[in-house]
Every structure is written in C-alpha cells, then in structure tokens.
Amino acid sequence: MSTAEHDNVIELETQNLTALVELQRSKFRAEGEVTYATRIDRLKRLKALIVENKTEFATTTKREFGGARSYEFSLFSEFASKVEAIDYSIKHLKAWMKPEKRGTNKPMNFLGGKSQVRHFPKGVVGIISPWNLPFGLTVAPLTSALAAGNRALLKPSEFVPETAALFAEVVPKYFSEDEVAVVTGGADISQRFAELPFDHLLFTGSTRVGAQVMQSASKNLVPVTLELGGKSPVVIGRSAKLDLAGTRLTFSKLLNGGQLCLSPDYVLVPKELEEQLIARVIDETQAMYPNITENADYAGVFNERHFARLQNYIDDAVAKGAKLTIVGADKTRASKDNRRMPLHILQNVNEDMQVMHEEIFGPVLPVMTYNDISEVPDMIEPRRTPLAMYYFGKDKSEQEYLLNHVQSGGVCINDITLQYVQEDLPFGGIGASGMGAYHGPEGFRNMSHARAIYSQTMIDVLPIIGARPPFGEKFRKNISKILGAI
C-alpha cells in the first residue's frame, strides 16, 4: 500500500470513528433520562457477556501470551472479580443515583431555597485497555461507565489483536452499536481514538503513553482518567511477620509473571533482615512454581521485546555491581521459544541502574536495605508517586509515618494488590501513576457529572437583603457584617 493509499484508509477510518461517537451521542441525547432500570439491564447484560464467554476469552488470552498464561489466573483475575464488581454496582446503584441534599446559604435557606447535587451521565465514554489484562481492564471501567448511565466505545490494545477481534464479535450480541461498540486496529487507530470528542476518556497503560493520550484528549477538552503504572515499593518493617511477608511478596511479584500495574516493583528491608527475607522468597518461589520455566501456572513474558527489555535491566544492574540470584532455574531462559522467565533477585542495587528507574513489569526483584525507617521516604522519592505502596509490620507509628511521608495512589498493609479488589475503595493513581479513579462509588461519580441544582420559591430574596440596585444603607449594613467597615 502506498503512503497516499494508507493516508486515505486512515482518514476513512477516522471519519467512521467520529460517526460512531456521534451515533452514540445522538442516541444518548434522544434517550433523555437514563433510568435505574436501563442501567441495571445493561449491567446484567455485561455480566452475561462475561459468564457466557469466559472460556473463549481466557483461551484467546493464553494464546496471545504464546501459551504461557495460566487459565486459572484468568478465571479469578479477569472474570470472577469482574462479576463481583458488577454485582456490587447493581446492589448499590439506587443509592448512588439518589440526589444529595446540600446546605443553602442564609437568608435563602429561611425563604424556601433548596440545594442539591445530582449525578447525570456524561454521555459517551472512550475506554483504551492494555494487553496484560486485556479482558478485565476493559470490562472493569465499562462497569463504572454503564452504572453511571453512559454509552461507551472500547479500544482494546493493538498488541492483543485476537482478543480485540473477539470483543468485536461478542459485544454486538449483548449491546447495540449505539450502546457499546468496539474499535480495533493498530497504533494509528489508537492515536485517532484518543483524539475523538468523547465526554470522558479512560486509559490504562504506561506513563509515557498516558501523557500522549492526555495531550490528544486535550484537543477536544475531554476529561481523562489515567490508570498508569509506576514503581510500587514494598516496605518491610522490623515488626513484620517475615515468613508471611515473604509468602505474600512472592505470590504477588510472580502473579501474571510480574506483568501487572500493581505488581510489587522493589523491596526495602532492614539490613539485618535482608538475607532472611530473600531465603523465604526463594523457598516460596520453588514451592509455588516447581520447574518454573515449564510451569503451566506461571505466565511467560508477553513478547520478545519485553523479554529483551528485562534482560537489559538485569545485565545493566550486574555490570554496575548488583548481586544476581536466579530462582527456580539455572539460567534466564530455558529455550529460545520459552519466555517463562524465572525470578531474578537483585541485591546491592543503586541509583545508577536502569532497573531502579524504569517500571519493571516482569519477574525481576531489586532489594534495597535501610537502617532506620526515616531513610525510606528519601529512598522512594526518586521513584515518586507510584500506583501503590505496600507495608508489612505491626508498628502503627511507623505505618503512619510512611502514609504521611510517601505519596502513592493506594496503600495495602500486610498484603499486596488486594486493595484493587475492594469494590468500595477507589482505584487510581497520583502524579506519574495517573489521575482520577474508578471502582465503586468513586467510579460512578468519576463517570458522572455532579450537577449543582438550586431551587428558589417565588419570594424575591435580593430586595430583602438590599442586593438589587439602587444599593442603599441596607446593602452596606448587610455587607459590612461580612467584610467589616466599608
């Protein structure tokens, strides 16, 4: 295809995308009130889509991971938890939709004035989802969008084309095109998708691409929710139950081969506990994933580019003085076609190493040591505003110290990643790890417009307080009560 032909195809696709947004917006405007019954119906249809197509989606995702993706992991992370989220929204939706009474200023409150906030749908929501949890991170924000009464366009990652094609095939069986539609295509289409005149855009992915998405959305002043990554630290306190911390750290670090936005990225541990913690992690890795590079419960690195990226981090760290321990295998790779990378523990890491500045997104675990908890915030600061901070320990003053001195999107204490599956908690980042949130009531509000509504009786208030020209002594007297002598 020539350059001119390619440009013509992209232009036509862009026109089709714009037409799709306008179709959904026109139907949204014609619908008027998006009733409770309508929202419940859409949520139930989304639930049916999940339950009735789980096997095919899980099998497709496994295939796109080169066969190295746990079917069981998909079932609980991308399907069961999303059904529970929909059930939670259905249970609480009526309460979320109720108008919120607000206070009214004097003297209007004495004369019949009433204030309230009502949450109205924004309209058409765009959702760009990533490759690592291609099903779950599409339907999770869609749940919030539908609960809030919106219509939605979905753009699955171009790196999982089979999953995207399956979405395009399945979604029309449950939703009309003007309710929920799927857009497929490569990077060019993703870029144009982000430039569409949505009423809200949610993106899940890397910080680098998130900045580009935000810039594209700004062309139409589209509000964005960005769910990005970051280097989420695990802080081990001296009061921690070390065996428990090691078990939970190992489980979470190796979940999906470390390819989760909430994966623990690196560990900070008291110097005298370092070897004890590492020994526990090694034992737990071997217990959970015997013969790790051939283990069906263990996810492989998604593609060759990411495998090479991880290998570069490891090589760079070792060249600069890091101590490397490979767990569960005698080398990084079992064979050319096998991307199940064993756990790589790096000790003696420093700020000159790439692995301490780039989100790892794989089975590489740097370990840093500290002497006093007061050192920890400064150690985390170069990797500021991660999506999560994890703390293990029973020392409440130490816990509060970290909460007040380290910024993060969310926090989990004495466990890892479980804050994500608490539907009554908001999920979102801060700074480089994102903005906005979804899940539960925050997701509903984020995807809604909080509309201020003030109603007044037929009593004319302004003359009562002298606030209509010509201004006289009554006005000056009333205003001086607020401002002092005038």
C-alpha positions as CSV (number, residue, x, y, z in Angstrom):
1,M,0.0,0.0,0.0
2,S,1.4,3.4,-1.0
3,T,1.7,6.3,1.5
4,A,-1.3,8.1,-0.2
5,E,-3.4,4.9,0.0
6,H,-2.5,4.4,3.6
7,D,-3.4,8.0,4.5
8,N,-6.8,7.6,2.7
9,V,-7.6,4.5,4.7
10,I,-6.7,6.2,8.0
11,E,-8.8,9.2,7.0
12,L,-11.8,7.0,6.2
13,E,-11.4,5.1,9.5
14,T,-11.2,8.4,11.4
15,Q,-14.4,9.5,9.8
16,N,-16.1,6.2,10.7
17,L,-14.9,6.6,14.3
18,T,-16.2,10.1,14.5
19,A,-19.5,9.0,13.1
20,L,-19.7,6.2,15.7
21,V,-19.2,8.8,18.5
22,E,-21.9,11.0,17.0
23,L,-24.3,8.0,16.7
24,Q,-23.9,7.2,20.4
25,R,-24.2,10.8,21.4
26,S,-27.4,11.4,19.4
27,K,-28.9,8.3,20.9
28,F,-27.8,9.4,24.4
29,R,-29.5,12.8,23.8
30,A,-32.7,11.3,22.5
31,E,-32.9,8.9,25.4
32,G,-33.1,11.7,28.0
33,E,-33.3,10.2,31.4
34,V,-31.1,7.0,31.7
35,T,-33.3,5.2,34.2
36,Y,-32.3,2.9,37.0
37,A,-33.9,0.0,35.1
38,T,-32.0,0.8,32.0
39,R,-28.7,0.8,33.8
40,I,-29.4,-2.4,35.7
41,D,-30.3,-4.1,32.4
42,R,-27.0,-3.0,30.8
43,L,-25.0,-4.2,33.8
44,K,-26.8,-7.6,33.7
45,R,-26.0,-7.9,30.0
46,L,-22.4,-7.2,30.7
47,K,-22.4,-9.8,33.4
48,A,-23.9,-12.3,31.0
49,L,-21.2,-11.5,28.4
50,I,-18.5,-12.3,31.0
51,V,-20.1,-15.6,32.2
52,E,-21.0,-16.9,28.8
53,N,-17.7,-16.1,27.0
54,K,-15.1,-16.6,29.8
55,T,-13.7,-19.8,28.3
56,E,-13.1,-18.4,24.8
57,F,-11.6,-15.1,26.1
58,A,-9.3,-16.9,28.6
59,T,-8.2,-19.3,25.9
60,T,-7.6,-16.5,23.5
61,T,-5.5,-14.5,26.0
62,K,-3.5,-17.7,26.8
63,R,-2.7,-18.0,23.1
64,E,-1.7,-14.4,22.8
65,F,0.8,-15.0,25.6
66,G,2.4,-17.7,23.5
67,G,0.6,-20.4,25.5
68,A,2.4,-19.2,28.7
69,R,-0.6,-17.8,30.6
70,S,-2.4,-19.5,33.5
71,Y,-6.0,-20.3,32.7
72,E,-6.8,-20.3,36.4
73,F,-5.3,-16.9,36.9
74,S,-7.5,-15.6,34.1
75,L,-10.6,-17.0,35.7
76,F,-10.2,-15.3,39.1
77,S,-8.4,-12.1,37.9
78,E,-10.3,-11.2,34.7
79,F,-13.7,-12.9,35.2
80,A,-14.8,-13.8,38.7
81,S,-13.6,-10.5,40.2
82,K,-15.4,-8.5,37.5
83,V,-18.7,-10.4,38.0
84,E,-18.4,-9.5,41.7
85,A,-17.8,-5.8,40.8
86,I,-20.9,-5.8,38.6
87,D,-23.0,-7.4,41.4
88,Y,-21.6,-4.7,43.8
89,S,-22.7,-1.9,41.5
90,I,-26.1,-3.4,41.0
91,K,-26.6,-3.7,44.8
92,H,-25.6,0.0,45.4
93,L,-26.7,1.8,42.2
94,K,-30.0,3.0,43.6
95,A,-28.3,4.7,46.5
96,W,-25.6,6.3,44.2
97,M,-28.3,7.7,42.0
98,K,-30.2,9.5,44.8
99,P,-30.0,13.3,44.9
100,E,-27.6,14.6,47.6
101,K,-29.1,17.3,49.8
102,R,-26.7,20.2,50.3
103,G,-26.8,23.2,52.6
104,T,-28.3,26.6,51.5
105,N,-26.9,30.0,52.5
106,K,-28.7,32.5,54.6
107,P,-31.2,34.1,54.1
108,M,-32.2,31.9,51.2
109,N,-32.5,28.8,53.5
110,F,-35.1,30.7,55.5
111,L,-37.1,31.6,52.4
112,G,-37.5,28.3,50.7
113,G,-34.2,27.9,48.9
114,K,-33.0,24.4,48.4
115,S,-29.7,23.0,47.2
116,Q,-28.9,19.5,45.9
117,V,-26.4,17.7,43.7
118,R,-27.5,15.1,41.2
119,H,-25.2,12.9,39.2
120,F,-26.0,12.8,35.5
121,P,-24.3,10.7,32.8
122,K,-21.6,12.4,30.9
123,G,-22.6,10.8,27.6
124,V,-20.1,8.9,25.5
125,V,-17.0,7.3,27.3
126,G,-13.9,6.1,25.5
127,I,-12.0,3.2,27.1
128,I,-8.5,2.2,26.0
129,S,-7.3,-1.0,27.6
130,P,-3.9,-2.7,27.9
131,W,-2.5,-6.1,26.8
132,N,-1.6,-7.5,30.2
133,L,-5.2,-8.0,31.5
134,P,-7.0,-7.4,28.2
135,F,-10.4,-8.6,29.2
136,G,-10.5,-7.5,32.9
137,L,-9.2,-4.0,32.3
138,T,-11.8,-3.4,29.5
139,V,-14.9,-4.6,31.4
140,A,-13.9,-3.0,34.8
141,P,-14.1,0.6,33.6
142,L,-17.0,-0.3,31.4
143,T,-18.9,-1.3,34.6
144,S,-18.4,2.1,36.0
145,A,-19.4,3.8,32.7
146,L,-22.6,1.8,32.4
147,A,-23.6,2.2,36.1
148,A,-23.2,6.0,35.5
149,G,-25.6,5.8,32.5
150,N,-23.1,6.3,29.8
151,R,-22.6,4.7,26.4
152,A,-19.1,3.5,25.5
153,L,-16.5,2.9,22.8
154,L,-13.9,0.2,23.6
155,K,-10.4,0.2,22.1
156,P,-8.5,-3.0,23.2
157,S,-4.8,-2.9,22.8
158,E,-3.3,-3.5,19.4
159,F,-0.9,-5.9,21.0
160,V,-3.7,-8.4,21.6
161,P,-5.4,-8.5,18.1
162,E,-7.2,-11.8,18.7
163,T,-8.7,-10.6,21.9
164,A,-9.8,-7.3,20.2
165,A,-11.3,-9.2,17.4
166,L,-13.2,-11.4,19.8
167,F,-14.5,-8.4,21.6
168,A,-15.7,-7.0,18.2
169,E,-17.5,-10.3,17.6
170,V,-19.1,-10.8,21.0
171,V,-20.1,-7.3,22.2
172,P,-22.8,-6.9,19.4
173,K,-24.5,-10.0,20.7
174,Y,-25.2,-8.1,24.0
175,F,-25.3,-4.4,23.1
176,S,-26.5,-2.4,20.2
177,E,-23.8,-0.3,18.5
178,D,-25.2,2.9,19.9
179,E,-24.8,1.5,23.5
180,V,-21.4,-0.2,23.5
181,A,-19.1,-0.6,20.4
182,V,-15.7,-2.0,19.8
183,V,-12.9,-0.4,17.7
184,T,-10.0,-2.5,16.5
185,G,-6.8,-1.6,14.7
186,G,-3.2,-0.7,15.2
187,A,-1.3,2.2,16.8
188,D,-2.6,4.7,14.2
189,I,-6.2,3.9,15.2
190,S,-5.4,4.1,18.9
191,Q,-3.9,7.6,18.4
192,R,-7.0,8.7,16.5
193,F,-9.3,7.1,19.1
194,A,-7.7,9.3,21.8
195,E,-8.4,12.4,19.7
196,L,-12.1,11.7,19.4
197,P,-14.6,14.2,21.0
198,F,-15.6,11.9,23.9
199,D,-17.3,13.1,27.0
200,H,-14.8,11.2,29.1
201,L,-11.8,9.1,28.2
202,L,-10.2,6.4,30.4
203,F,-6.8,5.0,29.5
204,T,-4.9,2.2,31.2
205,G,-1.2,1.7,30.3
206,S,2.3,3.2,30.6
207,T,3.1,6.7,31.9
208,R,4.8,7.6,28.6
209,V,1.7,6.7,26.5
210,G,-0.6,8.2,29.1
211,A,1.0,11.6,28.6
212,Q,0.4,11.3,24.8
213,V,-3.2,10.2,25.4
214,M,-3.8,13.2,27.7
215,Q,-2.3,15.5,25.1
216,S,-4.6,14.1,22.4
217,A,-7.7,14.3,24.5
218,S,-6.9,18.0,25.3
219,K,-7.6,18.9,21.7
220,N,-11.3,18.5,22.5
221,L,-11.0,19.3,26.2
222,V,-12.0,15.8,27.0
223,P,-11.7,14.9,30.7
224,V,-9.4,11.9,31.3
225,T,-8.9,9.2,33.8
226,L,-5.4,7.8,33.5
227,E,-4.5,4.5,35.2
228,L,-0.8,4.2,34.8
229,G,2.0,2.3,36.5
230,G,5.0,3.2,38.5
231,K,7.5,1.5,40.7
232,S,5.4,0.3,43.7
233,P,7.6,-0.3,46.7
234,V,7.3,-2.9,49.4
235,V,8.5,-1.7,52.8
236,I,9.3,-4.4,55.3
237,G,9.2,-3.1,58.9
238,R,11.1,-4.7,61.7
239,S,7.8,-5.7,63.3
240,A,6.7,-7.6,60.2
241,K,6.0,-11.3,60.3
242,L,8.8,-12.1,57.9
243,D,7.5,-15.5,56.7
244,L,4.1,-14.1,55.9
245,A,5.6,-11.0,54.2
246,G,7.9,-13.3,52.1
247,T,5.0,-15.5,51.1
248,R,2.7,-12.7,50.0
249,L,5.5,-10.8,48.3
250,T,6.4,-13.9,46.3
251,F,2.9,-14.6,45.3
252,S,2.2,-11.0,44.2
253,K,5.5,-10.5,42.4
254,L,5.1,-13.6,40.3
255,L,1.4,-13.1,39.6
256,N,1.0,-12.9,35.8
257,G,4.7,-13.1,35.6
258,G,5.0,-9.7,37.3
259,Q,3.1,-8.1,34.5
260,L,0.5,-6.1,36.5
261,C,0.4,-2.4,37.1
262,L,0.1,-3.1,40.8
263,S,3.0,-5.6,41.0
264,P,5.4,-5.0,43.8
265,D,8.4,-3.5,42.0
266,Y,11.2,-3.4,44.6
267,V,11.7,-4.1,48.3
268,L,13.1,-2.0,51.1
269,V,14.1,-4.2,54.1
270,P,16.1,-3.6,57.3
271,K,19.7,-4.6,56.5
272,E,19.8,-7.3,59.2
273,L,16.7,-9.0,57.8
274,E,17.7,-9.0,54.1
275,E,19.0,-12.5,53.8
276,Q,16.2,-14.0,55.9
277,L,13.6,-12.4,53.6
278,I,15.4,-13.5,50.4
279,A,15.6,-17.0,51.7
280,R,11.9,-17.0,52.3
281,V,11.2,-15.7,48.8
282,I,13.4,-18.4,47.3
283,D,11.7,-21.1,49.2
284,E,8.2,-19.8,48.4
285,T,9.0,-19.4,44.7
286,Q,10.2,-23.0,44.5
287,A,7.1,-24.2,46.4
288,M,4.6,-22.3,44.3
289,Y,6.2,-22.9,40.9
290,P,8.3,-26.0,40.8
291,N,10.1,-26.3,37.5
292,I,9.2,-22.7,36.9
293,T,10.1,-22.4,33.2
294,E,7.7,-25.2,32.3
295,N,5.0,-24.5,34.8
296,A,1.5,-24.0,33.4
297,D,0.5,-21.9,36.5
298,Y,3.2,-19.4,35.6
299,A,2.9,-16.7,33.0
300,G,5.6,-16.0,30.4
301,V,6.9,-12.6,29.4
302,F,4.4,-11.3,26.9
303,N,6.7,-10.9,23.8
304,E,10.4,-10.8,22.7
305,R,10.6,-7.1,23.0
306,H,9.7,-7.2,26.7
307,F,11.9,-10.2,27.3
308,A,14.9,-8.3,25.8
309,R,14.0,-5.2,27.9
310,L,14.1,-7.2,31.1
311,Q,17.3,-8.9,30.2
312,N,18.8,-5.4,29.5
313,Y,17.8,-4.3,33.0
314,I,19.4,-7.4,34.5
315,D,22.6,-7.1,32.5
316,D,22.9,-3.4,33.3
317,A,22.5,-3.9,37.0
318,V,25.0,-6.8,37.2
319,A,27.5,-4.7,35.2
320,K,27.2,-2.0,37.8
321,G,27.7,-4.2,40.8
322,A,24.4,-5.9,41.6
323,K,24.4,-9.4,43.0
324,L,22.1,-11.6,40.9
325,T,20.2,-14.7,42.2
326,I,18.1,-16.7,39.7
327,V,15.4,-18.7,41.4
328,G,13.9,-21.9,40.1
329,A,16.2,-22.4,37.1
330,D,19.9,-22.3,36.3
331,K,19.6,-19.6,33.6
332,T,17.3,-16.8,32.4
333,R,15.9,-18.8,29.5
334,A,15.1,-22.5,29.2
335,S,14.9,-22.3,25.4
336,K,14.5,-19.9,22.5
337,D,10.7,-20.3,22.3
338,N,10.2,-20.3,26.1
339,R,9.6,-16.9,27.6
340,R,8.8,-18.1,31.2
341,M,11.5,-16.1,32.9
342,P,12.4,-17.3,36.4
343,L,12.6,-14.9,39.3
344,H,15.7,-12.7,39.3
345,I,16.6,-11.2,42.6
346,L,19.0,-8.2,42.5
347,Q,20.9,-7.1,45.6
348,N,23.3,-4.2,46.1
349,V,21.3,-2.1,43.7
350,N,21.9,1.6,43.3
351,E,20.5,4.7,41.6
352,D,22.8,4.3,38.6
353,M,21.0,1.2,37.5
354,Q,18.2,1.3,34.9
355,V,16.1,-1.2,36.9
356,M,15.7,1.4,39.7
357,H,14.2,4.0,37.3
358,E,12.0,2.0,34.9
359,E,8.8,0.2,35.8
360,I,10.0,-3.5,35.7
361,F,6.8,-5.3,34.7
362,G,8.3,-8.7,34.9
363,P,9.9,-11.2,37.3
364,V,12.9,-9.1,38.5
365,L,13.0,-8.1,42.1
366,P,15.5,-5.4,43.3
367,V,16.2,-5.4,47.1
368,M,17.3,-2.3,48.9
369,T,18.3,-2.1,52.6
370,Y,17.8,0.6,55.2
371,N,18.9,1.1,58.8
372,D,16.1,3.4,60.0
373,I,12.5,3.9,58.8
374,S,13.3,7.7,58.4
375,E,15.5,6.8,55.5
376,V,12.8,5.1,53.5
377,P,10.9,8.2,52.1
378,D,14.1,9.6,50.6
379,M,14.9,6.2,49.1
380,I,11.5,6.1,47.4
381,E,11.5,9.7,46.3
382,P,13.4,9.2,43.0
383,R,10.5,6.8,42.1
384,R,7.8,9.1,43.5
385,T,4.1,8.8,43.2
386,P,3.8,5.0,42.5
387,L,0.4,3.4,41.9
388,A,0.7,1.6,45.2
389,M,2.8,1.4,48.4
390,Y,2.9,-1.9,50.4
391,Y,3.9,-2.0,54.1
392,F,4.4,-5.1,56.3
393,G,4.5,-4.6,60.0
394,K,2.6,-4.1,63.2
395,D,4.1,-0.7,64.2
396,K,1.3,1.8,63.9
397,S,3.6,4.8,64.3
398,E,5.8,3.5,61.5
399,Q,2.8,2.9,59.3
400,E,1.5,6.4,59.9
401,Y,5.0,7.8,59.2
402,L,5.1,6.2,55.8
403,L,1.5,7.2,55.0
404,N,2.3,10.8,55.7
405,H,5.8,10.9,54.0
406,V,5.3,8.8,50.9
407,Q,2.7,9.6,48.2
408,S,1.1,6.8,46.3
409,G,-2.2,6.1,44.5
410,G,-3.3,3.5,47.1
411,V,-1.9,1.5,50.0
412,C,-2.1,-2.1,51.2
413,I,-0.9,-3.1,54.6
414,N,0.3,-6.6,55.4
415,D,-0.6,-7.8,51.9
416,I,-0.1,-6.8,48.3
417,T,-2.6,-5.9,45.4
418,L,-5.7,-6.7,47.4
419,Q,-6.7,-3.1,47.6
420,Y,-7.6,-3.4,43.9
421,V,-10.4,-6.0,44.5
422,Q,-12.1,-4.0,47.3
423,E,-15.0,-2.6,45.3
424,D,-15.9,0.0,47.9
425,L,-12.4,1.6,47.5
426,P,-11.4,3.9,44.7
427,F,-8.7,2.6,42.3
428,G,-6.4,5.2,40.9
429,G,-3.0,6.9,40.8
430,I,-1.5,10.2,41.6
431,G,1.1,12.2,39.7
432,A,3.1,9.9,37.4
433,S,0.9,6.9,38.2
434,G,-2.3,8.6,37.0
435,M,-5.3,10.7,37.8
436,G,-8.9,10.0,38.6
437,A,-10.3,6.7,39.9
438,Y,-12.9,4.1,39.2
439,H,-14.5,1.2,41.1
440,G,-17.5,1.5,43.4
441,P,-19.0,4.9,44.2
442,E,-15.9,6.8,43.0
443,G,-16.2,5.1,39.6
444,F,-19.8,6.1,39.4
445,R,-19.0,9.7,40.3
446,N,-16.0,9.9,38.1
447,M,-18.1,8.9,35.1
448,S,-20.9,11.2,36.0
449,H,-21.4,15.0,36.0
450,A,-22.1,16.2,39.5
451,R,-24.7,18.8,38.7
452,A,-25.4,21.6,41.2
453,I,-29.2,22.4,41.3
454,Y,-30.6,25.3,43.4
455,S,-34.3,26.0,43.5
456,Q,-35.9,29.1,44.9
457,T,-39.5,29.8,45.9
458,M,-41.4,32.7,44.3
459,I,-40.2,35.0,47.2
460,D,-37.9,37.7,45.8
461,V,-34.9,37.4,48.1
462,L,-32.5,40.1,46.8
463,P,-34.6,43.1,47.8
464,I,-34.8,41.7,51.3
465,I,-31.1,41.9,51.7
466,G,-30.7,45.1,49.7
467,A,-28.7,43.4,46.9
468,R,-30.5,44.9,44.0
469,P,-29.8,48.4,42.7
470,P,-30.1,51.1,43.7
471,F,-27.8,50.0,46.5
472,G,-28.5,51.7,49.8
473,E,-27.9,51.7,53.5
474,K,-29.4,48.2,53.9
475,F,-26.9,46.7,51.5
476,R,-24.0,48.4,53.1
477,K,-25.1,47.3,56.5
478,N,-25.5,43.7,55.4
479,I,-22.2,43.5,53.6
480,S,-20.3,45.1,56.5
481,K,-21.4,42.1,58.6
482,I,-19.2,40.0,56.4
483,L,-16.4,42.4,55.4
484,G,-16.2,44.7,58.4
485,A,-16.4,48.5,58.0
486,I,-16.8,49.7,54.4
